[in-house]
Amino acid sequence: MNVQQTLKPYVIGLDLGGTNSVFGIVDSRGDIKATTAIKTGGFQTAEAYVDACIEALQPIIEQVGGIETIKAMGIGAPNANYYKGTIEMAPNLPWAHKTIVPLAQMFSDRLGVPVAMTNDANAAALGEMVYGVARGMKNFIVITLGTGVGSGIVVNGQLLYGSDGFAGELGHVTMVRGAEGRTCGCGRTGCLEAYCSATGVARTARELLATTTRPSLLREMNPEDITSLDVSIAAGKGDELAKEIYDFTGKMLGEACADFTAFSSPEAYIFFGGMVKAGELIMKPIREAYDAHVMPIFRGKAQFLISGLDGASAAVLGASAVGWEIQ
Amino acid sequence: MNVQQTLKPYVIGLDLGGTNSVFGIVDSRGDIKATTAIKTGGFQTAEAYVDACIEALQPIIEQVGGIETIKAMGIGAPNANYYKGTIEMAPNLPWAHKTIVPLAQMFSDRLGVPVAMTNDANAAALGEMVYGVARGMKNFIVITLGTGVGSGIVVNGQLLYGSDGFAGELGHVTMVRGAEGRTCGCGRTGCLEAYCSATGVARTARELLATTTRPSLLREMNPEDITSLDVSIAAGKGDELAKEIYDFTGKMLGEACADFTAFSSPEAYIFFGGMVKAGELIMKPIREAYDAHVMPIFRGKAQFLISGLDGASAAVLGASAVGWEIQ
C-alpha cells in the first residue's frame, strides 16, 4: 500500500439539483481542488445519467492524482434515502420520478469508492459541521430557506435520519391550523414552508398588496411577477411594506424554532439559502419571536447564526461532507 | 474479584416524585427483587433527604446480597439534568426548589456505585426500551399523559438530551397560537399540555359544560370538582359529551404527533400514564388525526402503542433503566 492509498486526501461531492449536477473534489479543510458540472435532466435512464457523470468526473479525478487519492463520494440530492442510498420518486428528475434509483451503489460500482447520499438540507448541516459555523457543535439545526424550507438536524453529533431516513422535514410542521392555513406543495395546509419559503414570501407580498392600500415599491410590479428577491430589494431601499413581509416571515420562523427547541434543545440554529442575504431584516424578527415564545428554561441558550459556507460552493461542500462522514 | 463483583446483577431504581420516593432493586429482566419507599418532603436539606434514603435502602440492599451485587443506580426526578446529575430549581421539592442539588454525586459518594439521573418522562422512555414495548427500537417517542404532558425521545438508540440536558419537552410545543390559547403552567399559552394533560382534560370538560346545554352525566358534579378520571368514568358509561372530550384531546395529540414525525420520524409513539387507561377512547382519535395530518411520505409508518410497563412499578423500572444505561 503506498502513501497515497493510505492518505486518500480527497472526497468527491455531488450537488444533484433539478437543473444542474455540480461536482467538486474537496480536501479535509473544505478547499475545492477541482470542479465540473453537467445538466441533470435530458437523460432517460439513471444509467445514462451516471455514465455522463463518470465521463465528466474522469478529467478532474486525474487532475488531483487519480482515483487512488479519493476516499469516498458524497451526494446531496432531492428525495434521497440515506439508509438505502436511493433516490425515491423525485418529481423533478425525469430518470427518477416514478421509480427508486440505487444511485449510491451505481456510483460506487463505477468508481470503486464508498458512496453515501442524503438530501440537500442534511448535506448542508454536515457541511456546517465539517467546514462551517457548526464545527465542534453536537446539537444544532440548519434551516434552509430557498424555494422550499428544508432542515438538517444534528443531535449527539449525528445527523437525525429517523426510522426511515426521512427525518428532519421541519418545513412541514403545521404553523396555521384549520381552514385558514395556506395550501402547501406537500398536499397539506398551514406548513411552515407555505409561509417562509421564497415562494411563501412572494405570496405574503401579494396578499399584503391585495388586502391593503399601503404604498410600496412593490406596487410598481405585476403582482404575479413578484419574487422574494424583489421583496428583498424593496426592503433594502427602506420600503415599509417589504420590511413588514420580513417581520411576518421572521416571526413565524422564530415561533417555529421555539417549538423545535422543545424537541431537541439545540445550541444553535443556522440559516442557509438565498433569503438569509437579507441579514438582520430576517434574523432580528426570528430572534425576537423566538425569545418571546421559547419555554423559559431554554431562554437565552440557543445562538442564531447565518451559514458560514460560501453560497456558490456550499452545496458541493455539504455533499462532500456526506462523503467524509462515511466510516 | 469474586463472581458477584463481576456480575453485579442488579441496579437500584429511584422514582423521585413530589410526594413519595420509591426504590426498587431490579434485575436485567425487569423483575423487582426488593422495594421500599419514603416520603420525599419533610426534609430541610438535600443531605437530610439522602441520609433518609440511604437508611431506607440498607435493608433491601442486604436482602439482595449486599452492595457488591449492585451495578449502578438510576433516578427519575423532576427538573433533573442528565448531563450534570443535578436537580435544578424543582418547585415541588422543598430541599431543591431554590437551588441546584448534585443528587447523583451525593448518592454515588454514599453508595460507591455510579449514579445517573434524568427526568421521569425520559426514564419512562428508557424503561420502554429496556423492558417494555420499545425493546429493539432505535427511534421512538414516549408521551406521558399525567398531571402534565411529558416526553422522552429516543433517536439512533439514544435518549435525546440536547445541548443542555433538557430536550424532549413536547408538552410545551404550541398547539393554539395567539390570544385564544389556554394559559399553561410554564407561563406561556397554547401549549399541548394545557389541553392534553389530566388538568387540561378537566378544563375541556368545564368549557364544554359551560358553553353548551347538552346533557351529560358530568352535569351532576360541581364543575370545579371534575377530574379527568370523572370524564373517563362518564365516557365508559357511554356519555356522549365525555366521549367528545376524548375526541378533542386525541385529535390534538394526533396533530402534535404529525409534527413530531416531521422532526424525528419515529417508528412508534408510546403513550404512558393514567389517561391511557381510556384505551381506544383516546387512541382512536389520536391515530385518526395523525393519519389525516402527517406528511404523505410518513403515512402509515409509525405505530401507536400503549406502554407495556405495569403502571404501579413503571416509574421505578424506568428509573432503574437509567442505571442500566450507564456505560
Interface residues (C-beta under 8 A of the other chain):
Chain A: K138 N139 I153 V155 N156 Q158 L160 Y161 G162 S163 D164 F166 A167 G168 E169 L170 H172 V173 T174 M175 V176 R177 C186 G187 R188 E255 A258 D259 F260 A262 F263 S264 S265 P266 E267 H293 M295 P296 I297 F298 K301 A302
Chain B: K138 N139 I153 V155 N156 Q158 L160 Y161 G162 S163 D164 G165 F166 A167 G168 E169 L170 H172 V173 T174 M175 V176 R177 C186 G187 R188 E255 A258 D259 F260 A262 F263 S264 S265 P266 E267 H293 M295 P296 I297 F298 K301 A302
